[in-house]
Amino acid sequence: MKNATLRQLKVFEAVARHLSFSRAAEELHLTQPAVSTQIKTLESHVGLALFEQLGKKVYLTQGGAELLYHSRAIIRQFLEAEEALAHFKGIAGGHLNVAVISAGDYFFPHLLVEFARRHPGVKLNLTVHNREELLGELSNNLTDLAIMVRPPHDLDTQNESFAPHPYVIVAAPNHPLATRKRISMEALVKEAFVVREKGSDTWYSMQDGFGQYMRDLNIAMEIRSTETIKQAIIAGMGIGFLSAHTIGQELKTGSLVVLPVQGFPLMLNWYVVHRFDKRLPPVAKAFKEFLLSDGARLISDLIPAPTPGIHGKLDS
């Protein structure tokens, strides 16, 4: 173990968390062979196999489970040391770690660019996750701030809303409902839906929006990717429930339309979240204040809220 590196432990932790070499590679912006090489090198240092593959599934060995516990402790200690030293640097030269759910990657880079413009010298690290992964980032203290729709209930976190987050029902422009001026929930649930997977923030938001009608929903397909859902809807596979912040380009081009459904748009909020006991470095505090003061306005400037108009398109 004396020759193991922090990088190898971080790669190992990511593979262990996902139980997938490909998803770990995607998160770490590495190739899958590079991830495999890091794991093999670490196993040679440890002298034990850390993973075993049965069929298409990857599992931790007993030795791997033990190393995972210690790896996370080591990674946390390095992060805490980095955070402590960051307090001496102030904002300029600080390193901001932010994790966001996938719906946020349509606008969040623009907010980071504006923050960096106001604070030259800040180093930025943005990661994009589904809900389960994002909660893992928080619980394992791997991010300063998390941006999400539903703050966790089983973690001791501080949660503050900073911008509205509308959800809408969308369809292809040639869908039979696209010419309707008012659509009831009873009519809507008869249609085939293409939706995000169970457990995602979008899925929980959909439960809020549909309420008692959720059990009657005709779900044709669950897909993990918002981009793939949009393409499926455009192709005519069904209609969808999506964050309004993810469909701006499609509304401009007319490839998707917003349906005028009773009770929609569903208005929720974006939250900036961090562990309650987290000692935020100055740059993270400054970014949180930036979101609370200017986040809503900047998001609105980037992505105007869609409202159903003629054929469900944006009103001019």
C-alpha positions in Angstrom: 0.0 0.0 0.0 2.9 2.4 0.6 3.2 3.1 -3.2 -0.5 3.7 -3.7 -1.4 7.3 -4.8 -4.3 9.6 -4.0 -5.3 9.5 -7.7 -5.6 5.7 -7.6 -7.7 5.9 -4.5 -10.0 8.5 -6.1 -10.4 6.3 -9.2 -11.1 3.3 -7.0 -13.7 5.2 -4.9 -15.5 6.3 -8.1 -15.6 2.7 -9.5 -16.7 1.4 -6.1 -19.5 4.0 -5.8 -20.9 3.4 -9.3 -19.9 -0.3 -9.5 -19.1 0.5 -13.1 -15.8 1.3 -14.8 -17.5 3.1 -17.7 -19.5 5.4 -15.4 -16.5 6.1 -13.2 -14.5 7.0 -16.4 -17.2 9.4 -17.5 -17.3 11.1 -14.1 -13.6 11.4 -13.9 -13.2 12.5 -17.6 -10.9 9.5 -18.3 -11.0 6.7 -20.8 -12.2 3.3 -19.5 -8.8 1.7 -20.2 -7.1 4.4 -18.1 -9.5 3.6 -15.2 -8.8 -0.1 -15.6 -5.1 0.6 -15.5 -5.3 2.6 -12.3 -7.3 -0.1 -10.6 -4.9 -2.9 -11.7 -2.0 -0.8 -10.4 -3.7 -0.3 -7.1 -4.5 -4.0 -6.8 -0.8 -4.7 -7.4 0.1 -2.4 -4.5 -2.6 -3.9 -2.3 -1.8 -7.5 -3.2 -5.6 -8.3 -3.4 -8.3 -8.2 -6.0 -10.6 -5.3 -5.3 -13.4 -6.1 -7.7 -14.9 -9.2 -9.2 -17.2 -9.4 -12.2 -20.1 -11.9 -12.4 -21.8 -11.7 -15.8 -22.1 -8.1 -16.7 -22.1 -6.8 -13.1 -19.2 -5.6 -11.0 -19.0 -6.3 -7.3 -16.6 -5.2 -4.5 -14.6 -8.0 -2.9 -14.3 -8.1 0.9 -10.9 -6.5 0.5 -12.3 -3.9 -1.8 -15.0 -3.0 0.7 -12.5 -2.6 3.5 -10.3 -0.4 1.3 -13.3 1.7 0.3 -13.9 2.7 3.9 -10.3 3.8 4.4 -10.1 5.4 0.9 -13.0 7.7 1.7 -11.5 8.7 5.0 -8.2 9.6 3.2 -10.0 11.5 0.5 -12.0 13.4 3.1 -8.8 14.3 5.0 -7.2 15.7 1.9 -10.3 17.7 1.1 -10.4 19.1 4.6 -6.7 20.1 4.4 -7.4 21.8 1.1 -10.4 23.6 2.5 -8.4 24.7 5.6 -5.6 26.1 3.4 -8.1 27.8 1.1 -9.2 30.0 4.0 -5.8 31.6 3.8 -6.1 32.3 0.1 -9.5 34.1 0.2 -11.6 34.2 -2.9 -8.9 34.9 -5.5 -7.0 31.8 -6.1 -9.6 29.7 -4.3 -10.9 26.4 -5.8 -14.7 26.1 -6.1 -16.3 22.6 -6.2 -19.9 22.5 -7.3 -22.1 19.5 -8.1 -25.4 19.9 -10.0 -28.2 17.7 -11.1 -28.4 17.0 -14.8 -31.1 19.6 -15.5 -28.8 22.3 -14.3 -26.0 21.7 -16.9 -28.1 23.6 -19.5 -27.5 26.9 -17.7 -25.1 26.4 -14.8 -21.8 26.8 -16.8 -23.0 30.4 -17.7 -23.4 31.2 -14.0 -19.9 29.9 -13.3 -18.5 32.0 -16.1 -20.1 35.1 -14.7 -18.9 34.4 -11.2 -15.3 33.9 -12.5 -15.6 37.1 -14.5 -16.3 38.9 -11.2 -13.6 37.1 -9.3 -10.5 36.6 -11.5 -8.2 33.8 -10.4 -10.9 31.5 -9.1 -10.5 27.8 -10.2 -13.8 26.1 -11.0 -14.7 22.4 -10.8 -18.3 21.5 -12.0 -19.6 18.0 -11.9 -23.0 16.9 -13.2 -24.9 14.0 -11.6 -28.3 12.3 -11.2 -29.9 12.6 -7.8 -28.4 9.4 -6.3 -24.9 10.4 -7.4 -25.4 14.0 -6.1 -26.5 12.8 -2.7 -23.4 10.6 -2.6 -21.2 13.7 -3.3 -22.8 15.4 -0.4 -22.7 12.5 2.1 -19.1 11.7 1.3 -18.1 15.4 1.5 -16.8 15.4 -2.1 -18.3 18.8 -3.1 -18.6 22.2 -1.5 -22.0 23.0 -2.8 -24.8 21.0 -4.5 -27.4 22.5 -6.8 -30.7 20.5 -6.8 -34.5 20.7 -6.7 -35.1 18.5 -3.7 -32.8 18.9 -0.8 -32.2 15.6 1.0 -34.3 14.7 4.1 -31.8 12.1 5.5 -28.8 14.4 5.6 -28.1 17.3 7.9 -27.9 20.0 5.3 -28.5 23.7 4.9 -30.8 24.4 2.0 -31.6 27.8 0.4 -33.7 28.4 -2.7 -32.3 30.9 -5.2 -34.4 30.6 -8.3 -37.7 29.3 -9.6 -37.6 26.0 -11.5 -40.7 25.4 -13.8 -41.6 22.0 -15.2 -43.8 21.7 -18.3 -45.4 19.1 -20.5 -43.8 18.9 -24.0 -44.7 17.3 -27.3 -43.6 17.2 -30.9 -45.4 20.0 -32.9 -47.3 17.5 -35.0 -48.7 15.7 -31.9 -52.6 15.7 -31.8 -52.5 17.6 -28.5 -50.3 20.4 -29.9 -53.3 22.2 -31.3 -55.4 22.1 -28.2 -55.9 25.3 -26.2 -56.6 23.6 -22.9 -55.8 20.1 -21.8 -57.3 18.3 -18.8 -55.3 16.0 -16.6 -57.8 13.2 -17.5 -57.0 13.6 -21.2 -53.3 13.9 -20.6 -52.8 10.6 -18.7 -54.1 8.6 -21.6 -51.1 9.7 -23.7 -47.8 7.7 -23.9 -45.1 9.3 -21.8 -41.3 9.2 -22.2 -39.8 10.1 -18.8 -36.7 10.2 -16.6 -35.9 7.1 -14.5 -37.5 6.5 -11.1 -35.5 8.1 -8.3 -34.4 11.1 -10.4 -35.2 14.6 -9.3 -37.4 14.9 -12.4 -39.3 11.7 -11.4 -40.1 13.1 -8.0 -41.1 16.4 -9.5 -43.4 14.6 -11.8 -45.1 12.9 -8.8 -45.8 16.4 -7.4 -47.2 17.6 -10.7 -49.5 14.7 -11.3 -50.5 13.9 -7.8 -53.3 11.3 -7.7 -53.1 10.9 -11.5 -49.5 9.5 -11.3 -50.8 5.9 -10.8 -52.8 6.2 -14.1 -49.9 7.6 -16.1 -49.2 5.7 -19.3 -45.4 5.4 -19.2 -44.1 4.0 -22.4 -40.4 4.4 -21.6 -38.0 5.5 -18.9 -34.7 7.0 -20.0 -31.7 8.3 -17.9 -30.8 11.0 -20.4 -32.8 14.2 -20.8 -31.3 14.7 -24.3 -32.4 11.2 -25.4 -35.9 11.9 -24.0 -36.2 15.0 -26.1 -35.1 13.2 -29.2 -37.6 10.4 -28.5 -40.4 13.0 -28.1 -39.4 14.7 -31.3 -39.5 11.4 -33.1 -43.1 10.9 -31.9 -42.6 8.2 -29.3 -44.8 10.1 -26.8 -45.0 13.3 -24.7 -42.8 14.3 -21.8 -42.5 16.0 -18.4 -39.3 18.1 -18.4 -37.6 21.0 -16.7 -38.3 24.2 -18.7 -34.6 25.0 -18.3 -33.7 22.0 -20.6 -35.8 22.8 -23.7 -34.9 26.4 -24.6 -33.2 25.5 -27.9 -35.9 23.1 -29.0 -38.6 25.7 -28.4 -36.6 28.2 -30.5 -36.3 25.8 -33.4 -39.9 24.6 -33.1 -38.9 21.0 -32.7 -40.8 20.8 -29.3 -43.9 22.7 -28.1 -45.2 23.3 -24.6 -48.7 21.8 -24.1 -51.3 24.0 -22.2 -52.1 21.5 -19.5 -54.3 22.5 -16.5 -52.1 23.1 -13.4 -48.9 23.6 -15.4 -46.2 24.8 -15.5 -45.4 23.2 -12.2 -43.3 25.8 -10.2 -40.6 24.4 -8.0 -37.3 25.9 -6.9 -33.6 25.5 -7.4 -31.7 25.1 -4.1 -28.1 25.6 -3.1 -27.3 22.9 -0.6 -24.3 22.1 1.6 -23.7 19.9 4.7 -24.7 21.8 7.9 -21.4 21.2 9.5 -19.4 22.1 6.4 -16.8 24.8 6.8 -17.2 26.5 3.5 -14.1 28.1 2.1 -14.4 31.8 1.2 -14.9 31.1 -2.5 -17.8 28.8 -1.8 -19.4 31.3 0.5 -19.0 34.0 -2.2 -20.5 31.8 -4.8 -23.5 30.9 -2.6 -24.1 34.6 -2.0 -23.8 35.2 -5.7 -26.5 32.6 -6.4 -28.8 34.0 -3.7 -28.5 37.6 -5.0 -28.2 37.2 -8.8 -29.0 33.6 -9.7 -32.7 34.0 -10.5 -32.1 37.0 -12.7 -29.3 35.4 -14.6 -31.2 32.2 -15.2 -34.2 34.2 -16.4 -32.0 36.2 -18.8 -30.5 33.0 -20.2 -33.7 30.9 -20.4 -37.0 32.8 -20.3 -39.8 30.8 -18.7 -41.8 29.0 -21.5 -45.5 29.7 -21.6 -48.0 28.0 -24.0 -49.0 30.2 -26.8 -50.1 29.4 -30.4 -49.7 25.7 -30.9 -48.0 25.5 -27.6 -44.9 27.6 -28.6 -43.5 30.5 -26.7 -45.5 33.6 -26.8 -43.6 36.5 -28.5 
